[in-house]
């Protein structure tokens, strides 16, 4: 019988195929290859979504029905799906294949780690009482959409700092993609922090407890607030704004991975 694990395994191979298709495009420079790439991306995104839905159904069959957003394995899978979603939403902006290739590589890394790492528990687990709330869906969705948008901003900043000519978009285009990505991600992160505070009050009786992940989420929010302030008020462009986008995503990565593996708190699930 088809399981979510099998679907996710196939989806991981499709992300690898996307990477290979991009290499073919860079070798041949044929527009037909890009059309094939977008078709494969849509199929990958659809199957990825189907795997998430099936895992949700599987949890109900176990009598512990909940959205697949509760442990580290599920968060890795969902993070990768959000990156694919943002790619599709920003298709008109991401017309340069280097972006879709690198975004697919990030998604592939998350899927591969979730599927292959022996330290990641892939079993469906019951929710602890504090997580049994509809706030879970809103909070996690907004946070991970923000993270995915910031991943695109990070790529734009990285290419601005270290990219050369040829397959790299012009500096003005990279800066526009960087800005637009942050404009998508910042309101999402703000909503994620706010819904998390409301949820914390509902679950633990306090809006803010300076849990490590809360603290690092706030640090991340401040970095991207500085990004927007520097662009709008100070008129920063070029290298300085690119550095802020890279620093911001490093904060995102620490918020996600570092808090799970290095720090302990209410949001830690690196061992689950």
C-alpha positions in Angstrom: 0.0 0.0 0.0 1.2 3.5 -0.9 2.5 5.4 2.2 3.6 8.9 2.8 7.1 7.7 3.3 7.2 6.3 -0.2 5.8 9.5 -1.7 8.4 11.6 0.1 11.1 9.3 -1.1 9.9 9.7 -4.7 9.6 13.5 -4.1 13.2 13.6 -2.9 14.3 11.9 -6.2 12.3 14.5 -8.2 14.1 17.3 -6.4 17.4 15.6 -7.5 16.0 15.4 -11.0 15.2 19.1 -10.9 18.9 19.7 -10.1 20.0 17.5 -13.0 17.6 19.3 -15.4 19.1 22.6 -14.5 22.6 21.2 -15.3 21.3 20.1 -18.7 19.9 23.6 -19.3 23.2 25.3 -18.4 25.0 22.9 -20.7 22.6 23.3 -23.7 20.9 26.7 -23.2 17.7 25.3 -24.6 14.5 27.0 -23.5 12.6 23.7 -23.9 14.6 22.4 -21.0 13.3 25.1 -18.8 9.7 24.3 -19.8 10.4 20.7 -18.7 11.9 21.9 -15.5 8.7 23.9 -14.5 6.5 20.9 -15.4 8.7 18.7 -13.1 8.5 21.3 -10.4 4.7 21.5 -10.5 4.5 17.7 -10.4 7.0 17.6 -7.5 5.0 20.3 -5.6 1.8 18.4 -6.2 3.2 15.0 -5.0 4.8 16.7 -2.1 1.5 18.2 -1.0 -0.2 14.8 -1.6 2.4 13.2 0.7 1.6 15.7 3.5 -2.1 15.1 3.1 -1.6 11.3 3.2 0.5 11.6 6.4 -2.3 13.6 7.9 -4.7 10.8 6.9 -2.4 8.2 8.3 -2.3 10.0 11.7 -6.1 9.7 11.8 -5.9 6.0 11.1 -3.7 5.7 14.1 -6.3 7.5 16.2 -4.1 10.5 16.9 -5.2 12.7 14.0 -3.3 16.0 13.5 -1.6 18.0 10.8 1.9 16.8 9.9 3.6 19.7 11.7 4.4 18.3 15.1 8.0 17.0 15.0 11.4 17.5 13.4 10.8 15.1 10.5 7.5 16.7 9.6 8.9 20.2 9.9 11.7 19.4 7.5 9.3 18.0 5.0 7.0 21.0 5.4 9.9 23.5 5.1 10.9 21.9 1.7 7.3 22.1 0.5 7.1 25.8 1.5 10.2 26.5 -0.5 8.6 24.9 -3.6 5.5 26.9 -3.0 7.4 30.2 -2.8 9.2 29.3 -6.0 5.9 28.9 -7.8 4.4 32.1 -6.2 7.4 34.1 -7.3 7.7 32.5 -10.7 7.5 35.8 -12.6 10.4 37.1 -10.5 12.5 34.0 -10.5 12.9 33.7 -14.3 16.6 33.0 -13.9 17.3 29.3 -13.6 20.0 29.8 -11.1 17.4 30.7 -8.5 15.1 27.7 -9.2 18.2 25.4 -9.2 19.6 26.6 -5.8 16.1 26.7 -4.3 15.6 23.1 -5.4 18.9 22.2 -3.9 17.9 23.6 -0.5 14.6 21.6 -0.7 16.5 18.5 -1.7 18.8 19.0 1.3 15.9 19.1 3.7 14.1 16.2 2.1 17.3 14.1 2.0 18.1 14.8 5.6 14.6 14.0 6.7 14.6 10.7 4.7 18.2 9.5 5.3 19.3 10.7 8.7 19.1 7.9 11.3 18.7 10.5 14.0 15.4 11.8 12.6 12.4 9.9 14.0 9.9 9.4 11.1 7.1 7.9 13.2 3.8 9.7 13.6 3.5 10.7 17.2 0.6 12.0 19.3 0.5 15.7 20.1 1.2 16.9 23.6 -1.8 18.7 25.1 -0.2 22.2 24.6 0.0 21.5 20.8 -3.6 20.4 20.5 -4.8 23.7 19.1 -5.8 25.2 15.8 -3.1 27.9 16.5 -0.6 25.2 15.6 -1.6 25.4 11.9 -1.6 29.2 11.7 1.6 29.6 13.6 3.7 27.0 11.8 2.3 27.9 8.3 3.2 31.6 8.7 6.6 30.9 10.1 7.7 28.5 7.5 6.4 30.6 4.6 8.5 33.4 6.1 11.5 31.1 6.3 11.0 30.0 2.7 10.8 33.6 1.4 13.9 34.4 3.4 15.7 31.5 1.7 15.1 33.2 -1.7 16.3 36.5 -0.2 19.4 34.7 1.0 20.1 33.3 -2.4 19.8 36.8 -3.9 22.1 38.3 -1.3 24.6 35.4 -1.8 24.7 35.8 -5.6 25.1 39.6 -5.2 28.1 39.1 -3.0 29.9 36.1 -4.6 28.2 35.6 -8.1 30.0 36.3 -11.3 28.7 37.0 -14.8 26.9 34.7 -17.2 24.2 32.7 -15.4 24.0 35.3 -12.6 21.2 37.9 -12.9 22.1 41.6 -13.0 22.7 43.4 -9.7 19.5 45.4 -10.0 17.5 42.2 -10.5 19.1 40.5 -7.5 18.4 43.5 -5.3 14.7 43.6 -6.4 14.3 39.8 -5.8 16.0 40.3 -2.4 13.7 43.1 -1.4 10.5 41.4 -2.7 11.3 38.2 -0.9 11.8 40.1 2.4 8.5 42.0 1.8 6.8 38.6 1.6 8.6 37.0 4.5 8.6 39.9 7.1 4.8 40.2 7.5 4.6 36.4 7.6 7.2 36.2 10.4 5.5 39.0 12.2 2.2 37.0 12.0 4.0 33.9 13.1 5.4 35.6 16.2 2.1 37.2 17.1 0.1 34.0 16.7 2.8 32.1 18.6 2.4 34.6 21.5 -1.4 34.2 21.5 -1.0 30.4 21.4 1.5 30.5 24.2 -0.9 32.5 26.4 -3.6 29.9 25.6 -1.4 26.9 26.3 0.9 28.1 29.1 -0.8 31.3 30.4 2.0 33.7 29.2 2.4 35.6 26.0 6.2 35.5 26.1 8.6 33.4 28.2 12.0 34.1 26.5 12.2 30.6 25.4 15.4 30.2 23.2 13.3 29.9 20.0 11.2 32.9 20.9 14.3 34.9 21.5 16.0 33.9 18.3 12.8 34.5 16.3 12.8 38.0 17.8 16.4 38.4 16.8 15.6 37.3 13.2 12.6 39.7 13.1 14.9 42.6 14.2 17.5 41.7 11.5 14.9 41.9 8.8 13.3 45.0 10.3 16.8 46.6 10.0 16.9 45.4 6.4 13.7 47.2 5.6 14.7 50.3 7.6 18.1 50.5 5.9 16.5 50.2 2.5 13.6 52.6 3.0 15.1 55.2 5.4 18.9 55.0 4.8 18.7 54.1 1.1 21.1 51.2 1.5 21.6 49.1 -1.7 24.1 46.7 -3.1 26.6 44.9 -0.9 25.4 46.2 2.4 21.8 45.2 1.9 23.0 41.8 0.5 25.0 41.2 3.7 21.9 41.9 5.8 19.9 39.3 3.9 22.6 36.7 4.4 22.9 37.5 8.1 19.1 37.3 8.4 19.0 33.8 6.9 21.8 32.7 9.1 19.6 33.7 12.0 16.7 31.8 10.5 18.9 28.7 10.3 20.0 29.0 13.9 16.4 29.6 15.0 15.4 26.4 13.3 18.4 24.1 13.7 20.5 25.6 16.5 17.6 25.8 19.0 16.8 22.2 18.3 20.3 20.8 18.7 22.2 23.2 20.8 19.7 25.0 23.1 16.8 23.5 24.9 13.3 24.9 25.4 9.6 24.4 24.7 10.2 24.5 21.0 13.0 21.9 20.9 12.3 18.7 19.0 15.6 17.8 17.5 15.5 14.4 19.1 12.0 13.6 18.2 
